[in-house]
Amino acid sequence: LVGMPNSGKTTLFQAVSATSVHTGELTGTHHTYDECAVQIGFDEARLVDLPSIQSLNNLPHEDLVTLQYLLWGDQLPLVSAHEQSAPPAPFAPPDVIIQVVDATALDRHLELTLELSQIGKPMVLALNMMDEARKKGIHINSRTLSEQLGIPVVPTVLQMGHGIPELFAAATAAVREGEYPHPQRASEHIQQALHPLRNALHDPALQKAFRVPYSFLLMQVAANDRYFMDELGQHFPEQLPTLVQLRTEAELTLPRPLEEELHADRHHRVATLFEAATRLGPAQPGQGWRYWLDELFLSPHWGLLGSLGVFALVLFVVFKGSVYLDSITATKLIDGISDWQPVSTGGVVGRAVADGLIGLVGIVIPYMIPLVMLLVWLEEAGIMQRIA
């Protein structure tokens, strides 16, 4: 699980995590991760909730370890051979990345999406807080966004549990079918400026040492990323001056510093994606009764009160309504045969049968039938599932 702060990433983890949750610190940092098993149909996945991250470029050490896990897991590349520390986390590289985004601030989160799409992993996008987006008049076409990015996009309201089964089904399918994001290339003028640098980086020795896609390595070098430039200087000192020279030459052909140009270009591509997939308009009108059931029973604030209200309703039906029904059914039958005091064998047997039938009526009609009908109504209305 990857996401920017306050995207709902940890809410998703808490919604699906079992009682056995493993918590640890990424190596050399105070940032914690959580890990647990998740059952997806007949499959079992290990779900890792990573610390929040804003970007993949020029990260401080605390956030850099998160990127290292996403790239390599516990299988460190040759460029890390000189490091004495252990892998970032004791898990294999992720099979799929689930990025959780805030749908109310989609344009801001999509910049991280474009960066993640370059690291060569299957991805799924969880559009969280869709209810809040609709309230603000932001209508997102998830299918269009999926086609533009080349990854599954699943609308969710994680606080209420909406879309979670579909999200994990999409993640499983992405792994099995090998669905990788579409290449998110920079604009044409930047590609032309970086062409010599791209050719210089297209070296099998670099690929073997870093084990990252060439496009990602190119963007990190072009952005003058501290970690990648430092590793190049330590492991490829003879090539570093050439790479720095090519980067400088590329920068001279652009209207502003290369790092700023890359950021502006990424921002422009995100704006284009946002315009293609969203429509701004009035808030969604006419919320139906099921919406208000969700608001009551799935809310972390009101859900317990709603559940207690249903429990009180069941008790009222059983102890108040049933007493009334008993008074107009079984009680009247008992009064009707109270004067019947047989003395013959047949009469005594008949009275015993009548008493048994009245007792049956006194249980079934006042108590069982109303309770069963109430439970059926609660089930059909969806209240029972929401309470669960």
C-alpha positions as CSV (number, residue, x, y, z in Angstrom):
1,L,0.0,0.0,0.0
2,V,1.4,3.3,-1.1
3,G,0.0,6.8,-0.8
4,M,0.4,10.4,0.2
5,P,-0.5,11.5,3.7
6,N,-4.2,11.4,4.6
7,S,-5.1,9.4,1.5
8,G,-6.8,6.6,3.5
9,K,-4.0,4.0,3.1
10,T,-4.0,3.0,6.7
11,T,-7.8,3.0,6.8
12,L,-7.7,0.3,4.1
13,F,-5.1,-1.7,6.0
14,Q,-7.1,-1.6,9.2
15,A,-10.3,-2.6,7.4
16,V,-8.8,-5.8,6.0
17,S,-6.1,-6.7,8.5
18,A,-6.5,-9.8,10.6
19,T,-5.8,-10.0,14.3
20,S,-2.2,-11.0,13.6
21,V,-0.5,-7.8,12.4
22,H,3.3,-7.6,12.3
23,T,4.7,-4.1,12.9
24,G,8.3,-3.2,12.3
25,E,10.6,-0.3,11.4
26,L,12.1,0.2,8.0
27,T,15.8,-0.4,8.4
28,G,17.7,2.7,9.6
29,T,14.6,4.8,10.1
30,H,11.9,5.5,12.7
31,H,9.2,5.0,10.0
32,T,7.0,1.9,10.8
33,Y,5.3,-0.5,8.4
34,D,2.4,-2.9,9.1
35,E,2.1,-6.3,7.5
36,C,-0.6,-9.0,7.6
37,A,-2.2,-11.8,5.7
38,V,-5.3,-11.1,3.6
39,Q,-7.6,-13.8,2.1
40,I,-8.7,-13.0,-1.4
41,G,-11.0,-15.8,-2.5
42,F,-8.9,-18.9,-2.6
43,D,-5.7,-16.8,-2.6
44,E,-3.7,-15.4,0.3
45,A,-1.7,-12.2,0.0
46,R,0.7,-10.5,2.3
47,L,-0.3,-6.9,2.6
48,V,2.3,-4.3,3.6
49,D,1.3,-0.8,4.6
50,L,4.2,1.4,3.9
51,P,4.8,4.9,5.4
52,S,3.3,7.8,3.4
53,I,5.4,9.3,0.7
54,Q,5.1,12.5,-1.4
55,S,7.4,11.8,-4.3
56,L,10.1,9.5,-5.6
57,N,12.7,12.2,-6.3
58,N,15.5,13.5,-4.0
59,L,14.0,11.8,-1.0
60,P,15.4,12.2,2.6
61,H,16.8,9.0,4.0
62,E,13.6,8.3,6.0
63,D,11.6,8.2,2.8
64,L,14.3,6.8,0.6
65,V,14.1,3.5,2.3
66,T,10.4,3.2,1.2
67,L,11.5,3.6,-2.4
68,Q,14.3,1.1,-2.0
69,Y,11.7,-1.5,-0.7
70,L,9.4,-0.8,-3.7
71,L,12.3,-1.2,-6.1
72,W,14.1,-4.2,-4.6
73,G,12.4,-5.6,-1.5
74,D,14.9,-7.7,0.4
75,Q,16.9,-8.5,-2.8
76,L,19.3,-5.6,-2.7
77,P,21.1,-4.6,-6.0
78,L,24.8,-4.6,-6.6
79,V,24.9,-0.8,-5.9
80,S,24.0,-1.6,-2.3
81,A,26.7,-4.2,-1.8
82,H,28.9,-1.7,0.0
83,E,26.1,-0.9,2.5
84,Q,26.3,-2.7,5.8
85,S,22.7,-2.3,6.7
86,A,20.0,-5.0,6.2
87,P,17.3,-4.7,3.5
88,P,14.6,-2.1,4.1
89,A,12.1,-4.8,5.2
90,P,12.2,-8.6,5.4
91,F,9.9,-9.1,2.5
92,A,10.3,-9.9,-1.1
93,P,9.8,-7.2,-3.7
94,P,6.1,-6.3,-4.0
95,D,4.1,-8.2,-6.7
96,V,1.7,-5.3,-7.1
97,I,1.5,-1.7,-5.8
98,I,-1.9,-0.4,-4.6
99,Q,-1.8,3.4,-4.6
100,V,-4.5,4.9,-2.4
101,V,-5.5,8.5,-3.6
102,D,-7.8,11.1,-2.3
103,A,-10.4,11.6,-5.0
104,T,-11.1,15.2,-3.8
105,A,-7.4,16.1,-4.6
106,L,-6.9,13.8,-7.5
107,D,-4.6,16.1,-9.5
108,R,-2.1,16.4,-6.6
109,H,-2.0,12.6,-6.1
110,L,-1.6,11.8,-9.8
111,E,1.9,13.2,-9.9
112,L,3.0,10.4,-7.5
113,T,1.1,8.0,-9.8
114,L,3.1,9.0,-12.8
115,E,6.3,8.5,-10.9
116,L,5.3,5.1,-9.5
117,S,4.3,4.0,-13.0
118,Q,8.0,4.2,-14.1
119,I,9.3,1.6,-11.6
120,G,8.1,-1.4,-13.5
121,K,5.5,-3.0,-11.1
122,P,1.9,-3.9,-11.7
123,M,-0.3,-1.2,-10.2
124,V,-3.9,-0.6,-9.0
125,L,-5.3,2.8,-8.2
126,A,-7.8,3.1,-5.3
127,L,-9.9,6.2,-5.8
128,N,-10.8,6.8,-2.1
129,M,-13.3,9.3,-0.6
130,M,-15.5,9.2,-3.7
131,D,-18.5,10.2,-1.6
132,E,-16.7,13.4,-0.5
133,A,-15.7,14.1,-4.2
134,R,-19.3,13.8,-5.3
135,K,-20.4,16.1,-2.5
136,K,-17.9,18.7,-3.8
137,G,-19.2,18.3,-7.4
138,I,-16.1,16.3,-8.6
139,H,-17.3,13.5,-10.9
140,I,-14.5,11.2,-11.9
141,N,-14.8,8.7,-14.8
142,S,-12.7,5.8,-13.4
143,R,-12.9,3.9,-16.7
144,T,-11.4,6.9,-18.7
145,L,-8.7,7.3,-16.0
146,S,-7.9,3.6,-16.2
147,E,-7.5,3.7,-20.0
148,Q,-5.2,6.7,-19.8
149,L,-3.0,5.2,-17.1
150,G,-3.2,1.5,-18.3
151,I,-4.0,0.3,-14.7
152,P,-7.2,-0.7,-12.9
153,V,-8.9,2.2,-11.2
154,V,-11.3,1.2,-8.5
155,P,-13.7,3.8,-6.8
156,T,-13.8,3.3,-3.0
157,V,-15.1,4.7,0.2
158,L,-12.7,3.0,2.5
159,Q,-14.1,4.4,5.7
160,M,-17.4,2.6,4.9
161,G,-15.9,-0.5,3.3
162,H,-17.1,0.3,-0.2
163,G,-15.1,-1.1,-3.1
164,I,-12.6,-3.2,-1.0
165,P,-13.5,-6.6,-2.5
166,E,-13.3,-5.1,-6.1
167,L,-9.9,-3.5,-5.2
168,F,-8.3,-6.7,-4.1
169,A,-9.8,-8.7,-7.0
170,A,-8.3,-6.1,-9.4
171,A,-4.9,-6.4,-7.6
172,T,-4.9,-10.2,-7.9
173,A,-5.8,-9.9,-11.6
174,A,-3.1,-7.3,-12.3
175,V,-0.5,-9.8,-10.9
176,R,-1.8,-12.8,-12.8
177,E,-2.3,-11.0,-16.1
178,G,0.9,-8.9,-15.8
179,E,-0.9,-5.5,-16.2
180,Y,1.8,-2.8,-16.2
181,P,1.1,0.9,-16.4
182,H,1.3,2.6,-19.8
183,P,4.7,4.3,-20.3
184,Q,4.3,7.9,-19.1
185,R,6.9,9.6,-21.2
186,A,7.9,13.2,-20.8
187,S,6.9,15.8,-23.4
188,E,8.6,15.6,-26.8
189,H,11.0,18.6,-26.3
190,I,12.3,17.0,-23.0
191,Q,12.7,13.6,-24.7
192,Q,14.8,15.2,-27.5
193,A,16.9,17.1,-24.9
194,L,17.5,13.9,-22.9
195,H,18.2,11.6,-25.9
196,P,22.0,11.7,-25.6
197,L,21.8,11.0,-21.8
198,R,19.3,8.2,-22.5
199,N,21.8,6.5,-24.9
200,A,24.6,6.9,-22.3
201,L,22.5,5.2,-19.6
202,H,21.5,2.4,-21.9
203,D,24.4,0.3,-20.6
204,P,24.0,-3.4,-19.5
205,A,26.4,-2.8,-16.7
206,L,24.2,-0.1,-15.2
207,Q,21.1,-2.2,-15.6
208,K,22.8,-5.1,-13.8
209,A,24.0,-2.8,-11.0
210,F,20.7,-0.9,-10.4
211,R,18.0,-3.4,-11.5
212,V,15.5,-0.6,-12.4
213,P,13.9,0.2,-15.7
214,Y,16.0,2.5,-17.9
215,S,13.2,5.1,-18.0
216,F,13.2,5.4,-14.2
217,L,17.0,5.6,-14.0
218,L,16.9,8.3,-16.7
219,M,14.3,10.4,-14.8
220,Q,16.3,10.1,-11.5
221,V,19.6,11.1,-13.2
222,A,17.8,13.9,-15.1
223,A,16.3,15.2,-11.8
224,N,19.8,15.0,-10.2
225,D,18.5,12.6,-7.6
226,R,21.0,12.6,-4.7
227,Y,20.9,8.8,-4.0
228,F,21.3,7.7,-7.7
229,M,24.0,10.3,-8.5
230,D,25.9,9.2,-5.3
231,E,25.7,5.5,-6.3
232,L,26.8,6.3,-9.8
233,G,29.8,8.2,-8.4
234,Q,30.8,5.3,-6.1
235,H,30.3,2.4,-8.6
236,F,30.8,4.1,-12.0
237,P,33.3,7.0,-11.3
238,E,34.6,6.9,-14.9
239,Q,31.1,7.4,-16.4
240,L,29.8,10.0,-14.0
241,P,31.6,13.0,-15.5
242,T,30.1,12.1,-18.9
243,L,26.6,11.7,-17.5
244,V,26.9,15.1,-15.6
245,Q,28.1,16.8,-18.8
246,L,25.2,15.3,-20.9
247,R,22.7,16.4,-18.2
248,T,24.2,19.9,-18.3
249,E,24.0,20.0,-22.1
250,A,20.4,18.9,-22.0
251,E,19.6,21.6,-19.5
252,L,21.0,24.3,-21.7
253,T,18.5,23.5,-24.5
254,L,15.5,24.0,-22.1
255,P,13.9,27.3,-20.9
256,R,14.6,26.5,-17.2
257,P,16.6,24.2,-15.0
258,L,16.0,20.5,-15.9
259,E,14.6,19.5,-12.5
260,E,12.0,22.4,-12.7
261,E,11.2,21.5,-16.3
262,L,10.6,17.9,-15.4
263,H,8.3,18.9,-12.6
264,A,6.4,21.4,-14.7
265,D,6.0,18.8,-17.5
266,R,4.7,16.2,-15.0
267,H,2.3,18.8,-13.6
268,H,1.1,19.5,-17.2
269,R,0.5,15.8,-18.0
270,V,-1.4,15.4,-14.7
271,A,-3.6,18.4,-15.6
272,T,-4.4,16.8,-18.9
273,L,-5.3,13.5,-17.3
274,F,-7.4,15.2,-14.7
275,E,-9.3,17.1,-17.4
276,A,-9.9,14.0,-19.5
277,A,-11.3,11.9,-16.5
278,T,-13.2,14.4,-14.4
279,R,-16.2,16.7,-14.7
280,L,-16.9,19.5,-12.3
281,G,-20.6,20.1,-11.6
282,P,-23.2,20.2,-8.9
283,A,-23.0,17.8,-6.0
284,Q,-24.8,14.5,-6.6
285,P,-28.5,15.2,-5.8
286,G,-31.1,12.9,-4.3
287,Q,-29.2,10.5,-2.0
288,G,-31.3,7.4,-1.6
289,W,-32.3,5.6,1.5
290,R,-29.4,3.1,1.1
291,Y,-27.0,6.1,1.2
292,W,-28.4,7.1,4.6
293,L,-28.2,3.6,5.9
294,D,-24.5,3.7,5.0
295,E,-24.1,7.0,6.7
296,L,-25.6,5.6,9.9
297,F,-24.4,2.0,10.2
298,L,-21.0,2.3,8.5
299,S,-20.0,5.5,10.2
300,P,-17.2,5.0,12.8
301,H,-19.1,7.7,14.9
302,W,-22.7,6.6,14.6
303,G,-22.5,3.0,13.6
304,L,-22.5,1.7,17.2
305,L,-25.6,3.8,18.1
306,G,-27.4,2.6,15.0
307,S,-26.6,-1.1,15.9
308,L,-27.8,-0.5,19.4
309,G,-31.0,1.0,18.0
310,V,-31.7,-2.1,15.9
311,F,-31.0,-4.3,19.0
312,A,-33.5,-2.2,21.0
313,L,-36.1,-2.6,18.1
314,V,-35.7,-6.4,18.3
315,L,-36.2,-6.4,22.1
316,F,-39.3,-4.1,21.7
317,V,-40.8,-6.4,19.1
318,V,-40.2,-9.5,21.3
319,F,-41.2,-8.1,24.7
320,K,-43.8,-5.5,23.8
321,G,-45.3,-6.3,20.4
322,S,-45.4,-10.0,21.2
323,V,-47.1,-9.5,24.5
324,Y,-49.9,-7.6,22.7
325,L,-50.2,-10.3,20.0
326,D,-50.3,-13.0,22.8
327,S,-53.1,-11.1,24.5
328,I,-55.4,-11.3,21.4
329,T,-54.5,-14.9,20.4
330,A,-53.4,-17.4,22.9
331,T,-54.9,-15.6,25.9
332,K,-58.3,-15.5,24.4
333,L,-58.1,-19.2,23.4
334,I,-57.2,-20.1,27.0
335,D,-60.1,-18.0,28.3
336,G,-62.4,-19.8,25.8
337,I,-61.7,-23.3,27.0
338,S,-61.2,-22.4,30.7
339,D,-64.7,-23.7,31.5
340,W,-64.1,-27.0,29.8
341,Q,-63.2,-29.4,32.6
342,P,-63.6,-32.9,31.2
343,V,-63.9,-36.0,33.4
344,S,-63.9,-38.7,30.7
345,T,-60.8,-40.2,29.3
346,G,-61.6,-38.9,25.8
347,G,-62.3,-35.5,27.2
348,V,-59.1,-35.4,29.2
349,V,-57.1,-36.3,26.1
350,G,-59.0,-33.7,24.0
351,R,-58.2,-31.0,26.6
352,A,-54.5,-32.0,26.6
353,V,-54.4,-31.7,22.8
354,A,-56.2,-28.4,22.9
355,D,-53.8,-27.1,25.6
356,G,-50.8,-28.2,23.4
357,L,-52.2,-26.5,20.3
358,I,-52.8,-23.3,22.3
359,G,-49.3,-23.4,23.7
360,L,-48.0,-23.8,20.1
361,V,-50.1,-20.8,18.9
362,G,-48.8,-18.9,21.9
363,I,-45.2,-19.4,20.8
364,V,-45.4,-19.2,17.0
365,I,-47.8,-16.3,16.4
366,P,-46.8,-13.8,19.0
367,Y,-43.1,-14.5,19.2
368,M,-41.6,-16.5,16.3
369,I,-43.5,-15.0,13.3
370,P,-42.8,-11.3,14.2
371,L,-39.2,-12.0,15.1
372,V,-38.5,-14.0,11.9
373,M,-40.3,-11.3,9.8
374,L,-38.2,-8.6,11.5
375,L,-35.0,-10.4,10.8
376,V,-35.9,-11.1,7.2
377,W,-36.7,-7.3,6.7
378,L,-33.4,-6.3,8.3
379,E,-31.6,-8.8,6.0
380,E,-33.4,-7.7,2.8
381,A,-32.9,-4.0,3.6
382,G,-29.2,-4.6,4.0
383,I,-29.1,-3.5,7.6
384,M,-27.7,-6.8,8.9
385,Q,-24.8,-6.7,6.5
386,R,-24.0,-3.1,7.5
387,I,-24.1,-4.0,11.2
388,A,-21.7,-6.9,10.5
